[in-house]
Amino acid sequence: MHLVLFRDRPDAVETHIPEVIVAGAPVTRFAVHDTSGDGRLSTGVWHAGIGAWRVAYTEWEFCHVIAGHARLHEDGADPVEIGPGDSFTVQPGFAGVWEVIVPMTKHFVILDPPSDQ
C-alpha cells in the first residue's frame, strides 16, 4: 500500500531521557507510522510530558503540533513558543533545550543523515 493513515495507530514506545533532563521528569512516547526503504525517513506521532531536556539535532525534522505548549531554546537565540497548529522545521546543528509546558502531541517527519556522514 502506498498510503499510510496516521489514524491506524501502531503501539507507542515509551522513552525516558534522564541523561539530558534539565527540569522535571518528562517521559516521551512515540509511534512510527511509516519508514522509507533505506530507513532514513520516518513519520509518526510523538507525545511528551512536562519538563525540559537538552537536544542536539543531527537530523532534519518537520513538526506539526496537535496539542500542548512548548518552548524551544536554541543555544544563543531567543526562546520560541510553539502550540497547537504550529508547524516548523528543526535543522541539523540545532542545539538547545526542549521545554514542554503543557503535555504535547506532535506529528513528525524525520530525515536522518546518510550513514556515511
KEKE-3310 file (N, C-alpha, C; in steps of 0.2 Angstrom, whole numbers, plus 5000, padded with zeros to 4 digits):
npx = (5004:5002:4998:4998:4989:4988:4979:4978:4984:5000:5008:5014:5031:5038:5050:5063:5072:5084:5097:5099:5090:5084:5075:5061:5053:5051:5043:5043:5034:5033:5027:5030:5024:5027:5041:5055:5062:5076:5077:5080:5070:5057:5040:5028:5020:5022:5023:5024:5028:5027:5042:5060:5073:5090:5094:5102:5103:5106:5099:5086:5070:5053:5039:5022:5012:4999:4993:4995:5009:5025:5042:5055:5072:5085:5102:5110:5100:5084:5071:5058:5040:5029:5014:4997:4993:5004:5018:5034:5051:5066:5083:5098:5111:5105:5105:5101:5087:5072:5057:5044:5028:5015:5008:5012:5008:5013:5014:5027:5040:5055:5071:5085:5103:5114:5121:5135:5140)
npy = (4994:5011:5022:5028:5030:5040:5038:5024:5017:5013:5003:5013:5018:5020:5032:5036:5049:5052:5056:5069:5078:5093:5100:5094:5078:5072:5061:5053:5048:5039:5034:5026:5028:5026:5022:5025:5015:5014:5018:5030:5040:5044:5044:5050:5050:5059:5061:5071:5073:5085:5095:5098:5096:5093:5095:5089:5091:5080:5076:5081:5088:5089:5097:5096:5103:5096:5096:5104:5114:5121:5127:5131:5132:5138:5137:5152:5160:5168:5161:5151:5151:5137:5130:5122:5119:5125:5123:5118:5117:5109:5110:5101:5103:5111:5115:5114:5117:5108:5112:5107:5113:5112:5096:5088:5084:5079:5078:5071:5072:5064:5066:5057:5059:5053:5037:5037:5049)
npz = (5000:4996:5004:5020:5034:5048:5058:5059:5072:5077:5091:5104:5109:5124:5131:5141:5147:5156:5156:5150:5155:5160:5168:5179:5176:5163:5152:5136:5122:5107:5091:5077:5061:5047:5037:5026:5013:5014:5027:5032:5032:5042:5049:5060:5077:5091:5109:5124:5141:5154:5157:5154:5143:5136:5119:5103:5087:5074:5063:5051:5055:5053:5061:5067:5078:5088:5100:5116:5123:5121:5123:5114:5116:5108:5108:5111:5105:5106:5115:5108:5107:5105:5099:5098:5081:5076:5064:5060:5056:5061:5060:5056:5067:5076:5093:5110:5121:5124:5130:5138:5142:5143:5142:5127:5110:5094:5076:5066:5054:5050:5044:5043:5043:5029:5030:5029:5034)
capx = (5000:5006:4995:4998:4985:4990:4973:4980:4990:5005:5010:5019:5036:5040:5057:5065:5078:5087:5104:5099:5085:5086:5070:5055:5054:5047:5043:5041:5031:5032:5024:5032:5019:5030:5048:5057:5065:5083:5077:5082:5064:5052:5035:5024:5017:5026:5020:5029:5026:5030:5049:5064:5079:5094:5094:5107:5100:5110:5094:5081:5064:5047:5034:5016:5009:4992:4991:5000:5013:5032:5046:5062:5078:5091:5108:5112:5095:5078:5066:5052:5034:5025:5007:4993:4993:5011:5022:5041:5057:5072:5088:5104:5115:5101:5107:5097:5083:5065:5054:5036:5025:5008:5009:5012:5007:5015:5016:5034:5044:5062:5076:5092:5108:5116:5125:5142:5142)
capy = (5000:5017:5027:5027:5034:5041:5035:5017:5018:5007:5004:5019:5016:5025:5033:5040:5053:5055:5059:5075:5081:5100:5101:5090:5071:5071:5055:5054:5042:5040:5029:5027:5026:5024:5022:5024:5008:5015:5019:5037:5045:5041:5049:5047:5054:5060:5064:5072:5076:5092:5095:5101:5092:5096:5091:5091:5088:5078:5075:5086:5086:5094:5095:5099:5102:5094:5099:5106:5120:5120:5132:5129:5137:5136:5140:5158:5163:5169:5155:5152:5147:5133:5127:5119:5122:5127:5119:5121:5113:5109:5108:5098:5108:5114:5113:5119:5114:5107:5113:5106:5117:5108:5090:5090:5079:5082:5074:5072:5069:5065:5063:5056:5060:5047:5033:5038:5055)
capz = (5000:4996:5008:5027:5038:5055:5062:5061:5077:5080:5098:5106:5113:5129:5131:5147:5145:5162:5155:5147:5158:5163:5173:5179:5175:5157:5148:5129:5119:5100:5087:5070:5056:5041:5036:5020:5012:5017:5035:5034:5033:5046:5051:5066:5082:5097:5115:5129:5147:5156:5159:5149:5141:5131:5112:5098:5081:5068:5058:5049:5057:5052:5066:5067:5085:5088:5107:5121:5123:5122:5122:5111:5117:5104:5111:5108:5102:5110:5115:5103:5109:5100:5102:5093:5074:5073:5060:5060:5055:5065:5055:5059:5070:5082:5100:5115:5126:5123:5137:5137:5147:5144:5139:5120:5105:5088:5071:5064:5048:5052:5039:5046:5038:5026:5035:5028:5037)
cpx = (5004:5003:4995:4994:4987:4985:4974:4986:4994:5006:5015:5025:5038:5047:5058:5071:5082:5094:5104:5093:5088:5081:5064:5058:5050:5048:5040:5039:5031:5030:5026:5027:5021:5037:5050:5061:5072:5083:5078:5076:5059:5046:5031:5021:5021:5022:5025:5026:5029:5037:5053:5070:5083:5094:5100:5105:5106:5105:5090:5074:5058:5042:5028:5013:5002:4989:4997:5004:5020:5036:5053:5067:5084:5097:5110:5107:5089:5074:5060:5046:5031:5019:5003:4992:4999:5014:5029:5046:5063:5078:5094:5108:5111:5103:5104:5093:5076:5062:5046:5033:5018:5009:5007:5011:5009:5016:5023:5036:5051:5066:5083:5097:5110:5121:5133:5144:5143)
cpy = (5006:5023:5024:5032:5034:5038:5028:5017:5012:5008:5009:5016:5022:5026:5038:5043:5056:5059:5066:5080:5088:5101:5096:5083:5069:5064:5056:5047:5043:5033:5031:5024:5023:5026:5021:5017:5009:5016:5026:5042:5041:5047:5045:5052:5054:5063:5065:5075:5082:5091:5098:5096:5095:5091:5094:5087:5086:5077:5081:5084:5092:5092:5099:5098:5101:5097:5100:5113:5119:5127:5129:5134:5135:5140:5146:5162:5164:5163:5157:5148:5144:5130:5124:5123:5124:5122:5122:5115:5114:5106:5105:5104:5112:5111:5117:5114:5114:5108:5113:5109:5114:5102:5091:5083:5083:5077:5076:5069:5070:5062:5063:5057:5053:5044:5034:5045:5054)
cpz = (5000:5000:5015:5031:5045:5060:5064:5065:5078:5087:5099:5110:5118:5130:5138:5145:5150:5161:5152:5150:5162:5169:5173:5178:5168:5154:5141:5127:5111:5097:5080:5065:5050:5041:5029:5019:5015:5024:5037:5035:5037:5048:5056:5070:5088:5103:5120:5135:5149:5159:5153:5149:5136:5125:5108:5092:5076:5062:5057:5051:5055:5057:5065:5074:5084:5095:5111:5119:5125:5121:5119:5112:5113:5107:5107:5105:5107:5110:5110:5106:5104:5103:5096:5086:5072:5070:5060:5058:5060:5061:5059:5061:5076:5088:5105:5119:5123:5130:5135:5143:5149:5140:5131:5116:5098:5083:5069:5058:5050:5046:5042:5041:5035:5031:5034:5030:5044)
residu = (MET:HIS:LEU:VAL:LEU:PHE:ARG:ASP:ARG:PRO:ASP:ALA:VAL:GLU:THR:HIS:ILE:PRO:GLU:VAL:ILE:VAL:ALA:GLY:ALA:PRO:VAL:THR:ARG:PHE:ALA:VAL:HIS:ASP:THR:SER:GLY:ASP:GLY:ARG:LEU:SER:THR:GLY:VAL:TRP:HIS:ALA:GLY:ILE:GLY:ALA:TRP:ARG:VAL:ALA:TYR:THR:GLU:TRP:GLU:PHE:CYS:HIS:VAL:ILE:ALA:GLY:HIS:ALA:ARG:LEU:HIS:GLU:ASP:GLY:ALA:ASP:PRO:VAL:GLU:ILE:GLY:PRO:GLY:ASP:SER:PHE:THR:VAL:GLN:PRO:GLY:PHE:ALA:GLY:VAL:TRP:GLU:VAL:ILE:VAL:PRO:MET:THR:LYS:HIS:PHE:VAL:ILE:LEU:ASP:PRO:PRO:SER:ASP:GLN)
# end
